């Protein structure tokens, strides 16, 4: 399932670009991959033998995601409408 099932375009694209430092793909990334990217915003290191991210890491990542999404909506040249959030 794509992450667009639970995240707006501005949310998933801003997280993808911040964490990977690459241009966001045109198609939404899988939801599992996006959860790991959000967890990395909260301090998850995503090493080979790390377990799944915990609730505190995800909570911090979600808070940072909100901030990045707001900045994306304000400053991104594509001008995605705030209603998309």
FENKAQUI-V789345 format. One record per residue. RES is the residue in three letters. PHI is phi in whole degrees, -180 to 180 (NA if undefined). PSI is psi in whole degrees, 0 to 359 (NA if undefined). OMEGA is omega in whole degrees, 0 to 359 (none if undefined). Layout:
RES:PHI:PSI:OMEGA
RES:PHI:PSI:OMEGA
This chain:
UNK:NA:138:178
UNK:-77:154:182
UNK:-69:347:179
UNK:-70:352:176
UNK:-69:334:182
UNK:-127:348:182
UNK:-123:146:175
UNK:-74:167:179
UNK:-60:317:180
UNK:-63:322:180
UNK:-66:306:186
UNK:-72:325:180
UNK:-69:320:180
UNK:-65:316:179
UNK:-63:314:182
UNK:-57:311:183
UNK:-69:322:180
UNK:-66:314:186
UNK:-76:315:185
UNK:-88:342:183
UNK:61:31:176
UNK:-130:160:176
UNK:-60:137:179
UNK:-68:142:179
UNK:-69:163:178
UNK:-71:325:179
UNK:-96:142:179
UNK:-60:144:177
UNK:-74:160:177
UNK:-60:148:183
UNK:-59:318:180
UNK:-61:319:178
UNK:-66:320:180
UNK:-67:324:177
UNK:-62:318:178
UNK:-66:322:178
UNK:-65:318:177
UNK:-64:319:178
UNK:-62:325:178
UNK:-64:329:175
UNK:-64:335:180
UNK:-95:4:176
UNK:111:357:178
UNK:-65:132:185
UNK:-93:344:176
UNK:56:39:176
UNK:-76:165:187
UNK:-54:317:185
UNK:-104:12:176
UNK:-71:147:175
UNK:-77:195:178
UNK:-73:152:178
UNK:-66:147:181
UNK:-89:175:183
UNK:-64:323:181
UNK:-66:318:178
UNK:-63:317:178
UNK:-66:322:180
UNK:-63:313:179
UNK:-64:318:178
UNK:-61:320:178
UNK:-66:323:177
UNK:-65:318:178
UNK:-68:324:177
UNK:-58:317:179
UNK:-59:316:179
UNK:-65:317:180
UNK:-67:323:179
UNK:-65:317:179
UNK:-62:317:178
UNK:-65:320:179
UNK:-58:313:182
UNK:-65:327:181
UNK:-80:323:192
UNK:-117:350:183
UNK:-74:133:183
UNK:-65:339:180
UNK:-69:338:175
UNK:63:49:176
UNK:-65:134:182
UNK:-64:145:178
UNK:-64:338:179
UNK:-68:342:181
UNK:-74:349:184
UNK:-80:NA:none
